[in-house]
Amino acid sequence: SAIHSAALSGVDVRVIVPQNSDAPFTSMASRTYVERLLRSGVQVFLYDAGFIHSKAIVIDDKLSLIGSANLDERSANQMFELNAFVYDEPTARQMREYFLEDQSQSVKIQLSEWLKRPRRERLKESFARLFSPLM
């Protein structure tokens, strides 16, 4: 919701997700959120130059969040995963450069194309989303 709200307020929000996942069922569930993000103005990219597993956020080239936690309930409440808040502009700028490099190796999702995905694929993703609280 925070990502959605930020984009709606005019913030430049970009998200990179893996094209290929080490957890296909989880990946299917997470893709059900893409349409809402795209409609709110978030730029979503599929990383297709291998596998990406980073969890990093850069805010205004001043603050970086780096760690192991996913953006889900399980990571926050059951897995004891952590993120570090780094208040250092040089680190934030370097993290932004890493992100932009990964973005250049990614494919930007267009809403019009996303909506054309096969019905079977969308159905599998919707089914997987039912289990999101457990993943």
N, CA, C and O atoms as a GROMACS GRO file, in nm:
protein
  540
    1SER      N    1   0.082  -0.120   0.000
    1SER     CA    2   0.000   0.000   0.000
    1SER      C    3   0.086   0.126   0.000
    1SER      O    4   0.050   0.226  -0.062
    2ALA      N    5   0.199   0.122   0.070
    2ALA     CA    6   0.287   0.239   0.075
    2ALA      C    7   0.346   0.269  -0.063
    2ALA      O    8   0.356   0.385  -0.103
    3ILE      N    9   0.383   0.165  -0.134
    3ILE     CA   10   0.437   0.183  -0.269
    3ILE      C   11   0.330   0.243  -0.360
    3ILE      O   12   0.357   0.337  -0.435
    4HIS      N   13   0.211   0.189  -0.351
    4HIS     CA   14   0.097   0.237  -0.430
    4HIS      C   15   0.069   0.385  -0.398
    4HIS      O   16   0.054   0.466  -0.489
    5SER      N   17   0.063   0.418  -0.271
    5SER     CA   18   0.034   0.556  -0.229
    5SER      C   19   0.143   0.653  -0.273
    5SER      O   20   0.113   0.764  -0.317
    6ALA      N   21   0.268   0.611  -0.262
    6ALA     CA   22   0.378   0.699  -0.303
    6ALA      C   23   0.368   0.731  -0.452
    6ALA      O   24   0.383   0.846  -0.492
    7ALA      N   25   0.342   0.630  -0.533
    7ALA     CA   26   0.330   0.654  -0.677
    7ALA      C   27   0.212   0.745  -0.708
    7ALA      O   28   0.223   0.834  -0.793
    8LEU      N   29   0.100   0.725  -0.640
    8LEU     CA   30  -0.017   0.810  -0.663
    8LEU      C   31   0.010   0.955  -0.625
    8LEU      O   32  -0.052   1.046  -0.680
    9SER      N   33   0.102   0.977  -0.532
    9SER     CA   34   0.133   1.115  -0.490
    9SER      C   35   0.240   1.179  -0.578
    9SER      O   36   0.280   1.293  -0.554
   10GLY      N   37   0.286   1.107  -0.682
   10GLY     CA   38   0.379   1.165  -0.777
   10GLY      C   39   0.524   1.125  -0.758
   10GLY      O   40   0.610   1.171  -0.833
   11VAL      N   41   0.553   1.040  -0.661
   11VAL     CA   42   0.690   0.994  -0.640
   11VAL      C   43   0.730   0.898  -0.750
   11VAL      O   44   0.649   0.814  -0.792
   12ASP      N   45   0.853   0.909  -0.798
   12ASP     CA   46   0.906   0.816  -0.899
   12ASP      C   47   0.939   0.685  -0.828
   12ASP      O   48   1.040   0.675  -0.758
   13VAL      N   49   0.853   0.585  -0.847
   13VAL     CA   50   0.871   0.456  -0.782
   13VAL      C   51   0.900   0.351  -0.889
   13VAL      O   52   0.825   0.337  -0.986
   14ARG      N   53   1.009   0.278  -0.869
   14ARG     CA   54   1.048   0.173  -0.962
   14ARG      C   55   1.075   0.046  -0.882
   14ARG      O   56   1.136   0.049  -0.775
   15VAL      N   57   1.029  -0.065  -0.937
   15VAL     CA   58   1.046  -0.194  -0.872
   15VAL      C   59   1.101  -0.293  -0.974
   15VAL      O   60   1.051  -0.301  -1.087
   16ILE      N   61   1.202  -0.367  -0.935
   16ILE     CA   62   1.255  -0.474  -1.019
   16ILE      C   63   1.222  -0.606  -0.951
   16ILE      O   64   1.252  -0.626  -0.833
   17VAL      N   65   1.162  -0.696  -1.027
   17VAL     CA   66   1.133  -0.831  -0.977
   17VAL      C   67   1.198  -0.931  -1.072
   17VAL      O   68   1.220  -0.900  -1.189
   18PRO      N   69   1.230  -1.049  -1.021
   18PRO     CA   70   1.295  -1.146  -1.109
   18PRO      C   71   1.201  -1.203  -1.215
   18PRO      O   72   1.084  -1.231  -1.187
   19GLN      N   73   1.253  -1.218  -1.335
   19GLN     CA   74   1.179  -1.288  -1.439
   19GLN      C   75   1.167  -1.435  -1.401
   19GLN      O   76   1.061  -1.496  -1.416
   20ASN      N   77   1.277  -1.491  -1.352
   20ASN     CA   78   1.281  -1.630  -1.308
   20ASN      C   79   1.304  -1.633  -1.158
   20ASN      O   80   1.392  -1.565  -1.106
   21SER      N   81   1.225  -1.712  -1.090
   21SER     CA   82   1.228  -1.714  -0.945
   21SER      C   83   1.278  -1.848  -0.893
   21SER      O   84   1.264  -1.951  -0.960
   22ASP      N   85   1.335  -1.846  -0.773
   22ASP     CA   86   1.372  -1.971  -0.706
   22ASP      C   87   1.251  -2.029  -0.633
   22ASP      O   88   1.258  -2.140  -0.580
   23ALA      N   89   1.142  -1.955  -0.630
   23ALA     CA   90   1.018  -1.999  -0.566
   23ALA      C   91   0.902  -1.967  -0.660
   23ALA      O   92   0.833  -1.866  -0.642
   24PRO      N   93   0.878  -2.051  -0.761
   24PRO     CA   94   0.778  -2.019  -0.864
   24PRO      C   95   0.638  -1.993  -0.809
   24PRO      O   96   0.569  -1.904  -0.860
   25PHE      N   97   0.595  -2.065  -0.708
   25PHE     CA   98   0.461  -2.045  -0.654
   25PHE      C   99   0.449  -1.907  -0.590
   25PHE      O  100   0.349  -1.838  -0.607
   26THR      N  101   0.553  -1.868  -0.517
   26THR     CA  102   0.556  -1.735  -0.456
   26THR      C  103   0.558  -1.627  -0.563
   26THR      O  104   0.492  -1.525  -0.550
   27SER      N  105   0.634  -1.650  -0.667
   27SER     CA  106   0.642  -1.555  -0.778
   27SER      C  107   0.505  -1.536  -0.843
   27SER      O  108   0.466  -1.424  -0.876
   28MET      N  109   0.433  -1.647  -0.862
   28MET     CA  110   0.298  -1.636  -0.920
   28MET      C  111   0.208  -1.549  -0.833
   28MET      O  112   0.135  -1.464  -0.884
   29ALA      N  113   0.215  -1.569  -0.703
   29ALA     CA  114   0.131  -1.490  -0.612
   29ALA      C  115   0.169  -1.342  -0.617
   29ALA      O  116   0.081  -1.256  -0.617
   30SER      N  117   0.298  -1.313  -0.621
   30SER     CA  118   0.341  -1.173  -0.620
   30SER      C  119   0.301  -1.100  -0.748
   30SER      O  120   0.281  -0.978  -0.747
   31ARG      N  121   0.289  -1.172  -0.857
   31ARG     CA  122   0.254  -1.108  -0.984
   31ARG      C  123   0.109  -1.057  -0.986
   31ARG      O  124   0.074  -0.977  -1.073
   32THR      N  125   0.028  -1.101  -0.894
   32THR     CA  126  -0.110  -1.051  -0.890
   32THR      C  127  -0.115  -0.906  -0.843
   32THR      O  128  -0.218  -0.840  -0.859
   33TYR      N  129  -0.006  -0.856  -0.787
   33TYR     CA  130  -0.002  -0.717  -0.741
   33TYR      C  131   0.046  -0.622  -0.850
   33TYR      O  132   0.034  -0.500  -0.834
   34VAL      N  133   0.100  -0.673  -0.958
   34VAL     CA  134   0.163  -0.590  -1.061
   34VAL      C  135   0.062  -0.495  -1.126
   34VAL      O  136   0.093  -0.378  -1.147
   35GLU      N  137  -0.056  -0.543  -1.159
   35GLU     CA  138  -0.152  -0.456  -1.228
   35GLU      C  139  -0.185  -0.332  -1.144
   35GLU      O  140  -0.187  -0.221  -1.197
   36ARG      N  141  -0.211  -0.350  -1.015
   36ARG     CA  142  -0.242  -0.235  -0.929
   36ARG      C  143  -0.125  -0.137  -0.925
   36ARG      O  144  -0.145  -0.016  -0.929
   37LEU      N  145  -0.005  -0.190  -0.916
   37LEU     CA  146   0.112  -0.102  -0.914
   37LEU      C  147   0.125  -0.024  -1.044
   37LEU      O  148   0.148   0.097  -1.042
   38LEU      N  149   0.109  -0.093  -1.156
   38LEU     CA  150   0.118  -0.024  -1.285
   38LEU      C  151   0.011   0.083  -1.299
   38LEU      O  152   0.038   0.193  -1.348
   39ARG      N  153  -0.110   0.053  -1.256
   39ARG     CA  154  -0.220   0.151  -1.266
   39ARG      C  155  -0.196   0.274  -1.178
   39ARG      O  156  -0.246   0.383  -1.208
   40SER      N  157  -0.119   0.258  -1.071
   40SER     CA  158  -0.092   0.372  -0.984
   40SER      C  159   0.030   0.451  -1.027
   40SER      O  160   0.061   0.555  -0.968
   41GLY      N  161   0.100   0.403  -1.130
   41GLY     CA  162   0.215   0.478  -1.181
   41GLY      C  163   0.351   0.420  -1.144
   41GLY      O  164   0.454   0.478  -1.179
   42VAL      N  165   0.353   0.308  -1.074
   42VAL     CA  166   0.480   0.243  -1.042
   42VAL      C  167   0.537   0.184  -1.172
   42VAL      O  168   0.464   0.125  -1.251
   43GLN      N  169   0.666   0.201  -1.192
   43GLN     CA  170   0.733   0.138  -1.305
   43GLN      C  171   0.784   0.002  -1.256
   43GLN      O  172   0.865  -0.005  -1.163
   44VAL      N  173   0.738  -0.104  -1.319
   44VAL     CA  174   0.775  -0.239  -1.278
   44VAL      C  175   0.860  -0.301  -1.389
   44VAL      O  176   0.824  -0.294  -1.507
   45PHE      N  177   0.971  -0.360  -1.350
   45PHE     CA  178   1.065  -0.420  -1.443
   45PHE      C  179   1.086  -0.567  -1.408
   45PHE      O  180   1.091  -0.604  -1.291
   46LEU      N  181   1.099  -0.650  -1.512
   46LEU     CA  182   1.135  -0.790  -1.495
   46LEU      C  183   1.283  -0.806  -1.527
   46LEU      O  184   1.326  -0.782  -1.640
   47TYR      N  185   1.359  -0.848  -1.429
   47TYR     CA  186   1.502  -0.869  -1.446
   47TYR      C  187   1.522  -1.002  -1.517
   47TYR      O  188   1.482  -1.107  -1.466
   48ASP      N  189   1.583  -0.997  -1.634
   48ASP     CA  190   1.598  -1.122  -1.710
   48ASP      C  191   1.743  -1.154  -1.746
   48ASP      O  192   1.768  -1.229  -1.840
   49ALA      N  193   1.838  -1.097  -1.671
   49ALA     CA  194   1.979  -1.125  -1.696
   49ALA      C  195   2.032  -1.226  -1.594
   49ALA      O  196   2.146  -1.215  -1.549
   50GLY      N  197   1.949  -1.321  -1.558
   50GLY     CA  198   1.984  -1.418  -1.455
   50GLY      C  199   1.884  -1.410  -1.343
   50GLY      O  200   1.768  -1.376  -1.365
   51PHE      N  201   1.929  -1.441  -1.223
   51PHE     CA  202   1.840  -1.436  -1.107
   51PHE      C  203   1.880  -1.319  -1.019
   51PHE      O  204   1.998  -1.296  -0.995
   52ILE      N  205   1.782  -1.247  -0.971
   52ILE     CA  206   1.807  -1.135  -0.880
   52ILE      C  207   1.734  -1.163  -0.749
   52ILE      O  208   1.617  -1.201  -0.749
   53HIS      N  209   1.803  -1.144  -0.638
   53HIS     CA  210   1.744  -1.174  -0.508
   53HIS      C  211   1.767  -1.061  -0.409
   53HIS      O  212   1.746  -1.078  -0.289
   54SER      N  213   1.810  -0.947  -0.459
   54SER     CA  214   1.842  -0.837  -0.369
   54SER      C  215   1.716  -0.776  -0.311
   54SER      O  216   1.609  -0.779  -0.372
   55LYS      N  217   1.730  -0.721  -0.194
   55LYS     CA  218   1.624  -0.645  -0.130
   55LYS      C  219   1.685  -0.512  -0.091
   55LYS      O  220   1.750  -0.500   0.013
   56ALA      N  221   1.664  -0.413  -0.174
   56ALA     CA  222   1.725  -0.283  -0.151
   56ALA      C  223   1.627  -0.174  -0.191
   56ALA      O  224   1.554  -0.186  -0.290
   57ILE      N  225   1.626  -0.068  -0.114
   57ILE     CA  226   1.542   0.048  -0.141
   57ILE      C  227   1.631   0.171  -0.128
   57ILE      O  228   1.712   0.181  -0.036
   58VAL      N  229   1.616   0.264  -0.221
   58VAL     CA  230   1.689   0.392  -0.214
   58VAL      C  231   1.585   0.503  -0.214
   58VAL      O  232   1.495   0.504  -0.298
   59ILE      N  233   1.599   0.594  -0.121
   59ILE     CA  234   1.504   0.705  -0.109
   59ILE      C  235   1.580   0.836  -0.119
   59ILE      O  236   1.667   0.866  -0.037
   60ASP      N  237   1.546   0.914  -0.222
   60ASP     CA  238   1.599   1.050  -0.241
   60ASP      C  239   1.752   1.058  -0.238
   60ASP      O  240   1.807   1.161  -0.200
   61ASP      N  241   1.819   0.954  -0.278
   61ASP     CA  242   1.966   0.951  -0.278
   61ASP      C  243   2.025   0.986  -0.142
   61ASP      O  244   2.137   1.037  -0.134
   62LYS      N  245   1.951   0.960  -0.035
   62LYS     CA  246   1.999   0.991   0.099
   62LYS      C  247   1.990   0.871   0.193
   62LYS      O  248   2.072   0.856   0.284
   63LEU      N  249   1.891   0.788   0.172
   63LEU     CA  250   1.865   0.676   0.262
   63LEU      C  251   1.859   0.547   0.181
   63LEU      O  252   1.796   0.541   0.076
   64SER      N  253   1.924   0.444   0.233
   64SER     CA  254   1.918   0.312   0.170
   64SER      C  255   1.868   0.212   0.274
   64SER      O  256   1.900   0.222   0.392
   65LEU      N  257   1.789   0.117   0.228
   65LEU     CA  258   1.749   0.004   0.311
   65LEU      C  259   1.804  -0.119   0.241
   65LEU      O  260   1.775  -0.143   0.124
   66ILE      N  261   1.882  -0.196   0.313
   66ILE     CA  262   1.948  -0.312   0.255
   66ILE      C  263   1.934  -0.426   0.356
   66ILE      O  264   1.958  -0.407   0.475
   67GLY      N  265   1.894  -0.545   0.308
   67GLY     CA  266   1.885  -0.656   0.400
   67GLY      C  267   1.826  -0.780   0.339
   67GLY      O  268   1.830  -0.799   0.217
   68SER      N  269   1.773  -0.865   0.424
   68SER     CA  270   1.720  -0.994   0.380
   68SER      C  271   1.568  -0.999   0.375
   68SER      O  272   1.511  -1.093   0.319
   69ALA      N  273   1.502  -0.899   0.432
   69ALA     CA  274   1.356  -0.905   0.446
   69ALA      C  275   1.284  -0.878   0.314
   69ALA      O  276   1.314  -0.781   0.244
   70ASN      N  277   1.188  -0.963   0.283
   70ASN     CA  278   1.096  -0.939   0.173
   70ASN      C  279   0.988  -0.844   0.222
   70ASN      O  280   0.976  -0.818   0.342
   71LEU      N  281   0.909  -0.793   0.130
   71LEU     CA  282   0.800  -0.703   0.168
   71LEU      C  283   0.672  -0.785   0.187
   71LEU      O  284   0.576  -0.771   0.110
   72ASP      N  285   0.672  -0.869   0.288
   72ASP     CA  286   0.555  -0.951   0.315
   72ASP      C  287   0.540  -0.975   0.465
   72ASP      O  288   0.633  -0.951   0.543
   73GLU      N  289   0.424  -1.022   0.504
   73GLU     CA  290   0.396  -1.046   0.645
   73GLU      C  291   0.487  -1.153   0.706
   73GLU      O  292   0.534  -1.139   0.819
   74ARG      N  293   0.512  -1.256   0.632
   74ARG     CA  294   0.592  -1.366   0.686
   74ARG      C  295   0.733  -1.321   0.720
   74ARG      O  296   0.785  -1.353   0.828
   75SER      N  297   0.796  -1.246   0.630
   75SER     CA  298   0.931  -1.197   0.657
   75SER      C  299   0.933  -1.106   0.779
   75SER      O  300   1.025  -1.112   0.860
   76ALA      N  301   0.831  -1.025   0.791
   76ALA     CA  302   0.827  -0.928   0.900
   76ALA      C  303   0.794  -0.991   1.034
   76ALA      O  304   0.849  -0.952   1.137
   77ASN      N  305   0.703  -1.088   1.035
   77ASN     CA  306   0.651  -1.137   1.162
   77ASN      C  307   0.692  -1.278   1.203
   77ASN      O  308   0.678  -1.315   1.319
   78GLN      N  309   0.744  -1.357   1.109
   78GLN     CA  310   0.775  -1.495   1.143
   78GLN      C  311   0.920  -1.535   1.117
   78GLN      O  312   0.973  -1.622   1.186
   79MET      N  313   0.984  -1.473   1.021
   79MET     CA  314   1.116  -1.518   0.979
   79MET      C  315   1.232  -1.442   1.044
   79MET      O  316   1.348  -1.478   1.026
   80PHE      N  317   1.201  -1.338   1.121
   80PHE     CA  318   1.303  -1.260   1.191
   80PHE      C  319   1.408  -1.205   1.095
   80PHE      O  320   1.527  -1.200   1.128
   81GLU      N  321   1.364  -1.163   0.976
   81GLU     CA  322   1.456  -1.105   0.880
   81GLU      C  323   1.477  -0.958   0.910
   81GLU      O  324   1.393  -0.894   0.973
   82LEU      N  325   1.589  -0.906   0.865
   82LEU     CA  326   1.628  -0.769   0.899
   82LEU      C  327   1.666  -0.689   0.776
   82LEU      O  328   1.710  -0.744   0.675
   83ASN      N  329   1.648  -0.561   0.787
   83ASN     CA  330   1.702  -0.465   0.691
   83ASN      C  331   1.777  -0.358   0.769
   83ASN      O  332   1.737  -0.322   0.880
   84ALA      N  333   1.884  -0.310   0.712
   84ALA     CA  334   1.960  -0.201   0.773
   84ALA      C  335   1.920  -0.070   0.706
   84ALA      O  336   1.906  -0.064   0.584
   85PHE      N  337   1.900   0.033   0.785
   85PHE     CA  338   1.875   0.167   0.735
   85PHE      C  339   2.011   0.238   0.734
   85PHE      O  340   2.074   0.254   0.839
   86VAL      N  341   2.055   0.278   0.617
   86VAL     CA  342   2.186   0.342   0.604
   86VAL      C  343   2.164   0.488   0.564
   86VAL      O  344   2.124   0.517   0.451
   87TYR      N  345   2.190   0.578   0.657
   87TYR     CA  346   2.175   0.721   0.631
   87TYR      C  347   2.310   0.776   0.586
   87TYR      O  348   2.383   0.836   0.664
   88ASP      N  349   2.341   0.755   0.459
   88ASP     CA  350   2.469   0.797   0.405
   88ASP      C  351   2.450   0.824   0.256
   88ASP      O  352   2.419   0.732   0.179
   89GLU      N  353   2.468   0.948   0.215
   89GLU     CA  354   2.442   0.985   0.076
   89GLU      C  355   2.531   0.911  -0.023
   89GLU      O  356   2.480   0.865  -0.126
   90PRO      N  357   2.660   0.898   0.000
   90PRO     CA  358   2.742   0.823  -0.096
   90PRO      C  359   2.694   0.677  -0.113
   90PRO      O  360   2.694   0.624  -0.223
   91THR      N  361   2.654   0.615  -0.003
   91THR     CA  362   2.603   0.478  -0.012
   91THR      C  363   2.473   0.476  -0.091
   91THR      O  364   2.453   0.388  -0.175
   92ALA      N  365   2.386   0.570  -0.065
   92ALA     CA  366   2.258   0.575  -0.138
   92ALA      C  367   2.281   0.598  -0.287
   92ALA      O  368   2.214   0.536  -0.369
   93ARG      N  369   2.374   0.685  -0.321
   93ARG     CA  370   2.403   0.708  -0.463
   93ARG      C  371   2.461   0.582  -0.529
   93ARG      O  372   2.428   0.551  -0.644
   94GLN      N  373   2.545   0.511  -0.456
   94GLN     CA  374   2.602   0.386  -0.511
   94GLN      C  375   2.492   0.281  -0.527
   94GLN      O  376   2.490   0.209  -0.627
   95MET      N  377   2.402   0.273  -0.432
   95MET     CA  378   2.291   0.178  -0.442
   95MET      C  379   2.201   0.214  -0.560
   95MET      O  380   2.152   0.125  -0.631
   96ARG      N  381   2.180   0.343  -0.583
   96ARG     CA  382   2.102   0.386  -0.699
   96ARG      C  383   2.169   0.343  -0.828
   96ARG      O  384   2.101   0.298  -0.921
   97GLU      N  385   2.301   0.356  -0.836
   97GLU     CA  386   2.375   0.312  -0.955
   97GLU      C  387   2.360   0.162  -0.977
   97GLU      O  388   2.343   0.117  -1.091
   98TYR      N  389   2.367   0.084  -0.870
   98TYR     CA  390   2.346  -0.061  -0.882
   98TYR      C  391   2.206  -0.089  -0.935
   98TYR      O  392   2.187  -0.174  -1.022
   99PHE      N  393   2.109  -0.016  -0.880
   99PHE     CA  394   1.970  -0.036  -0.924
   99PHE      C  395   1.955  -0.002  -1.072
   99PHE      O  396   1.894  -0.079  -1.147
  100LEU      N  397   2.010   0.111  -1.114
  100LEU     CA  398   1.998   0.152  -1.254
  100LEU      C  399   2.068   0.053  -1.347
  100LEU      O  400   2.022   0.030  -1.459
  101GLU      N  401   2.178  -0.006  -1.302
  101GLU     CA  402   2.246  -0.108  -1.381
  101GLU      C  403   2.155  -0.231  -1.396
  101GLU      O  404   2.142  -0.286  -1.505
  102ASP      N  405   2.093  -0.273  -1.286
  102ASP     CA  406   1.999  -0.386  -1.293
  102ASP      C  407   1.878  -0.350  -1.380
  102ASP      O  408   1.828  -0.434  -1.456
  103GLN      N  409   1.831  -0.227  -1.368
  103GLN     CA  410   1.717  -0.183  -1.449
  103GLN      C  411   1.750  -0.190  -1.598
  103GLN      O  412   1.665  -0.225  -1.679
  104SER      N  413   1.874  -0.156  -1.634
  104SER     CA  414   1.913  -0.160  -1.775
  104SER      C  415   1.915  -0.302  -1.830
  104SER      O  416   1.914  -0.322  -1.952
  105GLN      N  417   1.919  -0.400  -1.742
  105GLN     CA  418   1.918  -0.541  -1.782
  105GLN      C  419   1.780  -0.603  -1.761
  105GLN      O  420   1.765  -0.725  -1.756
  106SER      N  421   1.680  -0.517  -1.749
  106SER     CA  422   1.544  -0.561  -1.722
  106SER      C  423   1.450  -0.514  -1.832
  106SER      O  424   1.483  -0.424  -1.910
  107VAL      N  425   1.334  -0.575  -1.836
  107VAL     CA  426   1.231  -0.538  -1.933
  107VAL      C  427   1.119  -0.467  -1.857
  107VAL      O  428   1.064  -0.520  -1.760
  108LYS      N  429   1.086  -0.348  -1.902
  108LYS     CA  430   0.979  -0.272  -1.838
  108LYS      C  431   0.844  -0.332  -1.877
  108LYS      O  432   0.817  -0.356  -1.995
  109ILE      N  433   0.761  -0.354  -1.778
  109ILE     CA  434   0.627  -0.408  -1.803
  109ILE      C  435   0.534  -0.294  -1.842
  109ILE      O  436   0.526  -0.193  -1.772
  110GLN      N  437   0.465  -0.311  -1.952
  110GLN     CA  438   0.365  -0.215  -1.997
  110GLN      C  439   0.228  -0.269  -1.957
  110GLN      O  440   0.199  -0.387  -1.977
  111LEU      N  441   0.144  -0.184  -1.901
  111LEU     CA  442   0.012  -0.227  -1.856
  111LEU      C  443  -0.066  -0.293  -1.969
  111LEU      O  444  -0.130  -0.396  -1.949
  112SER      N  445  -0.063  -0.234  -2.088
  112SER     CA  446  -0.140  -0.289  -2.200
  112SER      C  447  -0.097  -0.432  -2.233
  112SER      O  448  -0.180  -0.516  -2.265
  113GLU      N  449   0.033  -0.459  -2.224
  113GLU     CA  450   0.082  -0.595  -2.250
  113GLU      C  451   0.052  -0.688  -2.133
  113GLU      O  452   0.019  -0.805  -2.152
  114TRP      N  453   0.064  -0.635  -2.013
  114TRP     CA  454   0.038  -0.715  -1.893
  114TRP      C  455  -0.106  -0.768  -1.893
  114TRP      O  456  -0.131  -0.881  -1.853
  115LEU      N  457  -0.197  -0.686  -1.938
  115LEU     CA  458  -0.338  -0.724  -1.939
  115LEU      C  459  -0.368  -0.831  -2.045
  115LEU      O  460  -0.474  -0.894  -2.040
  116LYS      N  461  -0.278  -0.852  -2.138
  116LYS     CA  462  -0.298  -0.951  -2.244
  116LYS      C  463  -0.247  -1.090  -2.207
  116LYS      O  464  -0.252  -1.182  -2.288
  117ARG      N  465  -0.197  -1.105  -2.085
  117ARG     CA  466  -0.146  -1.236  -2.046
  117ARG      C  467  -0.256  -1.341  -2.056
  117ARG      O  468  -0.374  -1.309  -2.038
  118PRO      N  469  -0.220  -1.464  -2.085
  118PRO     CA  470  -0.322  -1.569  -2.099
  118PRO      C  471  -0.405  -1.586  -1.972
  118PRO      O  472  -0.354  -1.574  -1.861
  119ARG      N  473  -0.532  -1.613  -1.992
  119ARG     CA  474  -0.625  -1.631  -1.879
  119ARG      C  475  -0.576  -1.740  -1.784
  119ARG      O  476  -0.587  -1.726  -1.663
  120ARG      N  477  -0.522  -1.847  -1.840
  120ARG     CA  478  -0.474  -1.958  -1.757
  120ARG      C  479  -0.364  -1.910  -1.661
  120ARG      O  480  -0.362  -1.947  -1.544
  121GLU      N  481  -0.273  -1.828  -1.714
  121GLU     CA  482  -0.165  -1.773  -1.631
  121GLU      C  483  -0.222  -1.687  -1.518
  121GLU      O  484  -0.179  -1.700  -1.403
  122ARG      N  485  -0.316  -1.602  -1.551
  122ARG     CA  486  -0.377  -1.515  -1.449
  122ARG      C  487  -0.453  -1.596  -1.344
  122ARG      O  488  -0.452  -1.561  -1.227
  123LEU      N  489  -0.517  -1.704  -1.386
  123LEU     CA  490  -0.590  -1.790  -1.294
  123LEU      C  491  -0.493  -1.859  -1.197
  123LEU      O  492  -0.520  -1.865  -1.077
  124LYS      N  493  -0.381  -1.910  -1.248
  124LYS     CA  494  -0.281  -1.973  -1.162
  124LYS      C  495  -0.226  -1.872  -1.060
  124LYS      O  496  -0.207  -1.905  -0.943
  125GLU      N  497  -0.201  -1.751  -1.106
  125GLU     CA  498  -0.150  -1.647  -1.016
  125GLU      C  499  -0.252  -1.614  -0.908
  125GLU      O  500  -0.216  -1.598  -0.791
  126SER      N  501  -0.378  -1.603  -0.946
  126SER     CA  502  -0.483  -1.572  -0.848
  126SER      C  503  -0.496  -1.683  -0.745
  126SER      O  504  -0.515  -1.656  -0.626
  127PHE      N  505  -0.486  -1.807  -0.789
  127PHE     CA  506  -0.491  -1.920  -0.697
  127PHE      C  507  -0.374  -1.914  -0.600
  127PHE      O  508  -0.391  -1.933  -0.479
  128ALA      N  509  -0.255  -1.886  -0.651
  128ALA     CA  510  -0.136  -1.878  -0.566
  128ALA      C  511  -0.149  -1.766  -0.463
  128ALA      O  512  -0.100  -1.778  -0.351
  129ARG      N  513  -0.215  -1.657  -0.500
  129ARG     CA  514  -0.230  -1.543  -0.409
  129ARG      C  515  -0.312  -1.580  -0.286
  129ARG      O  516  -0.293  -1.520  -0.180
  130LEU      N  517  -0.401  -1.676  -0.298
  130LEU     CA  518  -0.479  -1.720  -0.182
  130LEU      C  519  -0.388  -1.767  -0.068
  130LEU      O  520  -0.426  -1.762   0.048
  131PHE      N  521  -0.269  -1.813  -0.103
  131PHE     CA  522  -0.176  -1.864  -0.004
  131PHE      C  523  -0.071  -1.762   0.039
  131PHE      O  524   0.021  -1.796   0.114
  132SER      N  525  -0.084  -1.639  -0.007
  132SER     CA  526   0.014  -1.534   0.025
  132SER      C  527   0.042  -1.520   0.174
  132SER      O  528   0.158  -1.505   0.212
  133PRO      N  529  -0.059  -1.526   0.260
  133PRO     CA  530  -0.028  -1.512   0.403
  133PRO      C  531   0.061  -1.622   0.458
  133PRO      O  532   0.123  -1.606   0.564
  134LEU      N  533   0.069  -1.734   0.389
  134LEU     CA  534   0.150  -1.846   0.436
  134LEU      C  535   0.290  -1.846   0.377
  134LEU      O  536   0.376  -1.921   0.423
  135MET      N  537   0.312  -1.764   0.276
  135MET     CA  538   0.442  -1.765   0.207
  135MET      C  539   0.538  -1.664   0.264
  135MET      O  540   0.651  -1.653   0.217
   0.00000   0.00000   0.00000
